[in-house]
Amino acid sequence: MTEEQAVALVKGKKVLVIDDGPTLTHGGMAYGAGYVMAQKLGAAEIVDPRPYAKGSLVGVFEKFQHLKNVLPAMGYGHEQIRDLEATIKATPCDSIIIGTPSDFTHVMDLGSIPHCVARYELEMIPEHLEQFHDMLDSFYEKASAAKKDLQHQDDDTNKAA
């Protein structure tokens, strides 16, 4: 989809924004890339999906009350995917912006609602590089230790057999 086509889907329209679930819930962010795109492209209204939430998403909105005008893409199992699809279909909008890193449209039917995808890139801020590298080193060390523990457990299991 071209930028012009995305603008035509969003500008002056009532838009439902679906952003990355883990970023919004466990990450504590109030919005993500889809919301930023809706604002940038001139959406007339970013629809509040809370009144239209179905199934498990009702609980998500109760637990994460900082979420207002974004629908978190919660789809870790069949039931959550079904609830997300039902919520999308129940939310009155002209178009949808999907601001998630994964394409969930192959596992659910969005009906005839036109949609576009927000793309984004990570830009490293030079003064945060050291902190970022420290975090990656820590993660790598923990992952390596866990892998070694699993290998030792497998070795012990094979010896016992």
Stockholm file with secondary structure:
# STOCKHOLM 1.0

chainA/1-161         MTEEQAVALVKGKKVLVIDDGPTLTHGGMAYGAGYVMAQKLGAAEIVDPRPYAKGSLVGVFEKFQHLKNVLPAMGYGHEQIRDLEATIKATPCDSIIIGTPSDFTHVMDLGSIPHCVARYELEMIPEHLEQFHDMLDSFYEKASAAKKDLQHQDDDTNKAA
#=GR chainA/1-161 SS CCHHHHHHHHBTSEEEEEEEHHHHTTTCCSCCHHHHHHHHTTBSEECCCGGGCCTHHHHHHHHCTTCCSCEEECCSSHHHHHHHHHHHHHSCCSEEEEECSSCCTTSSCCTTCCEEECCCCCCCCGGGHHHHHHHHHHHHHHHHHHHHHHHHHHHHHHHHC
#=GC SS_cons         CCHHHHHHHHBTSEEEEEEEHHHHTTTCCSCCHHHHHHHHTTBSEECCCGGGCCTHHHHHHHHCTTCCSCEEECCSSHHHHHHHHHHHHHSCCSEEEEECSSCCTTSSCCTTCCEEECCCCCCCCGGGHHHHHHHHHHHHHHHHHHHHHHHHHHHHHHHHC
//
